[in-house]
Amino acid sequence: MSSEIRQLEPKALWNKFADLNAVPRPSKKEERVIQFMKDFGAKLGLETIEDEVGNVIIKKPATAGMEDKKTIVMQSHLDMVHQKNNDTEFDFDTQGIEMFVEGDWVKAKGTTLGADNGLGVATIMAILESDTIAHPELEALFTIDEETGMTGAKGLKGGLLSGEILLNLDTEEDDEIGVGCAGGIDVTATRQYEEEETPEFKVGYQVTVKGLQGGHSGMQIHEGLGNANKLMNRLLFDGFENFGMRIAEIDGGSLRNAIPRESVATIAIDAIHEEAFIAEMKELSQELKTELKTMEPDLTIEVEKIATPEKIMDLGVQEGLTRAIYAALNGVYRMSADIPELVETSNNIARVIVMDGNIKIGCLTRSSVESSKWDLANSLRACFELTGCEVEFSGDYPGWTPNVDSEILKVMVPLYKSLNDGNEPHVAACHAGLECGILGTNYPEMDMISFGPNIKGAHSPDERAQISSAQKYWKFVLEILKNIPSKN
């Protein structure tokens, strides 16, 4: 409950997070949260601007004694990923997130929590509202649509901001200081096909893959998590190869930036092969569970008899589709040769829809190297075009190149050590898509850094924020604000 959350320390942070989470804020539907932020700035009597794409900027003068420090931009995104468990009844368009405390963690009831990037937004709000926190001149930048296109960052024009240092609060490990990130591109394959009348000798089944963890398609792509679309395709491929199974519909995955957790397919099988088909599906299901038992202990595969579907896919198109999804890369394409343990390039086969004579396959390809990003995108394009699909590239955004000479980095590393018993922070680039690279196109001289508290399971209903980590992070934020370099 929000009352329980409001009692957590630091109260300034958790109270603003509770306020924010009461406002529905799905990507591309941010009207209410934009108005919420504008009202917040106006109530504080601060200069508040909404730009032409919907980003909100709130400016606050320096506190006494900090006027000679460089102006800083504190930045987070307003939108959140909307994912829920199948058995959770929840309307993200109208309801606020229902939160609760479990041990050292804040969680949500069957949905994503919105800590990504709500804790960053709440941090900035708390600082804007405070009359006791020391800080230099501050420009708070709240961007929109980070999760599904980065359109807020892309639409932010030069000249709106004067800050020399940008603090991005969208990193999800509290011992990490981010200095770079991957760029990305959406790859979408579509095709129309002729539906056929289902022969009378066939019977209907529904195949369901569920119980997978899901997660962030950038930060967790290397962890070996199951992808529901790929697992479903293995089942369908086997059924087609061995029993002439025919596909009527597939509905798998959801958002491009979330590893797909569930997929449901409606199929038809020859009645004469029904018993053998069921036996084969049970055997293959057990093989998949054994294969993924460490990472996906809750994987469930159900094969249930249903009414025979009236229509099925054209045979040739079905054959091409199952082969294309089998061949299309999902997961890590290349590790970085320059930064140890960093994924350079990857792909997430996020969405597969087959319905009413239409196929749509949605992927998100990420890379910190532009040439490698396009190499993988073109590989996927070739794979799907060979099956007769049309392939579109959209939502392209650049990565963020690390700056090892960053002035704010040289401030933050010793500060972190002094606050954490001499322990070194992990200075790294990440495989997620942060807005810094895009913002840098119109603000090339701005010194940028990213950090944040521990958030686990982002982009899934298992998302959770660590209370003790938020306390550690809050202290770090306050010290950074005190130690911003002076103007030249």
BELRA-V382146 format. One record per residue. N is the residue number from 0. RES is the residue in one letter. PSI is psi as a letter, one per 20 degrees, with the letter a starting at -180 (none if undefined). Layout:
BEGIN
N;RES;PSI / N;RES;PSI
END
This chain:
BEGIN
0;M;q / 1;S;h / 2;S;h / 3;E;g / 4;I;h / 5;R;i / 6;Q;i / 7;L;q / 8;E;q / 9;P;p / 10;K;h / 11;A;g / 12;L;g / 13;W;h / 14;N;g / 15;K;h / 16;F;g / 17;A;g / 18;D;g / 19;L;g / 20;N;i / 21;A;i / 22;V;o / 23;P;p / 24;R;l / 25;P;q / 26;S;p / 27;K;j / 28;K;l / 29;E;j / 30;E;g / 31;R;g / 32;V;h / 33;I;g / 34;Q;h / 35;F;g / 36;M;h / 37;K;g / 38;D;h / 39;F;g / 40;G;g / 41;A;g / 42;K;h / 43;L;i / 44;G;k / 45;L;q / 46;E;p / 47;T;p / 48;I;p / 49;E;p / 50;D;a / 51;E;i / 52;V;i / 53;G;i / 54;N;q / 55;V;p / 56;I;p / 57;I;p / 58;K;p / 59;K;p / 60;P;r / 61;A;q / 62;T;r / 63;A;p / 64;G;i / 65;M;j / 66;E;h / 67;D;j / 68;K;q / 69;K;q / 70;T;p / 71;I;q / 72;V;p / 73;M;p / 74;Q;p / 75;S;r / 76;H;q / 77;L;h / 78;D;r / 79;M;q / 80;V;p / 81;H;o / 82;Q;q / 83;K;q / 84;N;q / 85;N;h / 86;D;j / 87;T;p / 88;E;o / 89;F;p / 90;D;o / 91;F;h / 92;D;h / 93;T;i / 94;Q;q / 95;G;q / 96;I;p / 97;E;o / 98;M;q / 99;F;r / 100;V;p / 101;E;o / 102;G;c / 103;D;j / 104;W;q / 105;V;p / 106;K;r / 107;A;q / 108;K;n / 109;G;j / 110;T;r / 111;T;q / 112;L;h / 113;G;j / 114;A;h / 115;D;o / 116;N;k / 117;G;h / 118;L;h / 119;G;g / 120;V;g / 121;A;h / 122;T;g / 123;I;g / 124;M;g / 125;A;h / 126;I;g / 127;L;h / 128;E;h / 129;S;q / 130;D;j / 131;T;i / 132;I;p / 133;A;p / 134;H;q / 135;P;a / 136;E;p / 137;L;p / 138;E;o / 139;A;p / 140;L;o / 141;F;o / 142;T;r / 143;I;r / 144;D;k / 145;E;h / 146;E;h / 147;T;k / 148;G;i / 149;M;k / 150;T;h / 151;G;g / 152;A;h / 153;K;h / 154;G;i / 155;L;o / 156;K;q / 157;G;q / 158;G;i / 159;L;h / 160;L;q / 161;S;i / 162;G;q / 163;E;i / 164;I;p / 165;L;p / 166;L;o / 167;N;p / 168;L;l / 169;D;k / 170;T;q / 171;E;j / 172;E;p / 173;D;i / 174;D;j / 175;E;p / 176;I;o / 177;G;p / 178;V;j / 179;G;r / 180;C;r / 181;A;q / 182;G;r / 183;G;r / 184;I;p / 185;D;p / 186;V;o / 187;T;p / 188;A;p / 189;T;q / 190;R;q / 191;Q;q / 192;Y;q / 193;E;p / 194;E;q / 195;E;q / 196;E;p / 197;T;p / 198;P;q / 199;E;h / 200;F;j / 201;K;q / 202;V;q / 203;G;q / 204;Y;q / 205;Q;p / 206;V;p / 207;T;p / 208;V;p / 209;K;r / 210;G;j / 211;L;q / 212;Q;h / 213;G;a / 214;G;a / 215;H;p / 216;S;i / 217;G;f / 218;M;h / 219;Q;j / 220;I;h / 221;H;i / 222;E;i / 223;G;k / 224;L;q / 225;G;q / 226;N;o / 227;A;h / 228;N;g / 229;K;h / 230;L;g / 231;M;g / 232;N;h / 233;R;h / 234;L;g / 235;L;h / 236;F;g / 237;D;g / 238;G;h / 239;F;g / 240;E;h / 241;N;h / 242;F;j / 243;G;k / 244;M;q / 245;R;q / 246;I;p / 247;A;g / 248;E;q / 249;I;p / 250;D;n / 251;G;p / 252;G;a / 253;S;e / 254;L;q / 255;R;h / 256;N;j / 257;A;p / 258;I;p / 259;P;p / 260;R;h / 261;E;q / 262;S;q / 263;V;p / 264;A;p / 265;T;p / 266;I;r / 267;A;p / 268;I;q / 269;D;p / 270;A;h / 271;I;h / 272;H;j / 273;E;g / 274;E;g / 275;A;h / 276;F;g / 277;I;g / 278;A;g / 279;E;g / 280;M;h / 281;K;g / 282;E;g / 283;L;h / 284;S;g / 285;Q;h / 286;E;g / 287;L;g / 288;K;g / 289;T;g / 290;E;h / 291;L;j / 292;K;h / 293;T;g / 294;M;h / 295;E;m / 296;P;i / 297;D;j / 298;L;p / 299;T;p / 300;I;p / 301;E;p / 302;V;o / 303;E;p / 304;K;p / 305;I;r / 306;A;q / 307;T;p / 308;P;q / 309;E;h / 310;K;q / 311;I;r / 312;M;q / 313;D;p / 314;L;g / 315;G;h / 316;V;g / 317;Q;g / 318;E;g / 319;G;h / 320;L;g / 321;T;h / 322;R;h / 323;A;g / 324;I;h / 325;Y;g / 326;A;h / 327;A;p / 328;L;p / 329;N;p / 330;G;b / 331;V;p / 332;Y;h / 333;R;p / 334;M;q / 335;S;p / 336;A;i / 337;D;h / 338;I;o / 339;P;p / 340;E;j / 341;L;p / 342;V;p / 343;E;g / 344;T;p / 345;S;r / 346;N;q / 347;N;o / 348;I;n / 349;A;h / 350;R;p / 351;V;o / 352;I;p / 353;V;o / 354;M;p / 355;D;l / 356;G;j / 357;N;p / 358;I;p / 359;K;p / 360;I;p / 361;G;p / 362;C;q / 363;L;o / 364;T;p / 365;R;q / 366;S;q / 367;S;i / 368;V;o / 369;E;g / 370;S;h / 371;S;h / 372;K;g / 373;W;h / 374;D;g / 375;L;g / 376;A;g / 377;N;h / 378;S;g / 379;L;g / 380;R;g / 381;A;g / 382;C;g / 383;F;h / 384;E;h / 385;L;h / 386;T;j / 387;G;j / 388;C;q / 389;E;p / 390;V;p / 391;E;p / 392;F;p / 393;S;r / 394;G;k / 395;D;p / 396;Y;q / 397;P;r / 398;G;r / 399;W;o / 400;T;p / 401;P;q / 402;N;n / 403;V;i / 404;D;j / 405;S;p / 406;E;g / 407;I;h / 408;L;g / 409;K;h / 410;V;g / 411;M;h / 412;V;g / 413;P;h / 414;L;g / 415;Y;g / 416;K;g / 417;S;h / 418;L;i / 419;N;l / 420;D;k / 421;G;j / 422;N;p / 423;E;p / 424;P;r / 425;H;o / 426;V;o / 427;A;r / 428;A;q / 429;C;r / 430;H;j / 431;A;r / 432;G;o / 433;L;r / 434;E;i / 435;C;g / 436;G;g / 437;I;g / 438;L;h / 439;G;i / 440;T;h / 441;N;i / 442;Y;m / 443;P;h / 444;E;i / 445;M;p / 446;D;p / 447;M;q / 448;I;q / 449;S;p / 450;F;r / 451;G;a / 452;P;r / 453;N;p / 454;I;p / 455;K;q / 456;G;k / 457;A;q / 458;H;j / 459;S;r / 460;P;i / 461;D;j / 462;E;p / 463;R;q / 464;A;p / 465;Q;p / 466;I;g / 467;S;h / 468;S;h / 469;A;h / 470;Q;g / 471;K;g / 472;Y;g / 473;W;g / 474;K;h / 475;F;g / 476;V;g / 477;L;h / 478;E;h / 479;I;g / 480;L;h / 481;K;h / 482;N;k / 483;I;p / 484;P;q / 485;S;q / 486;K;q / 487;N;none
END
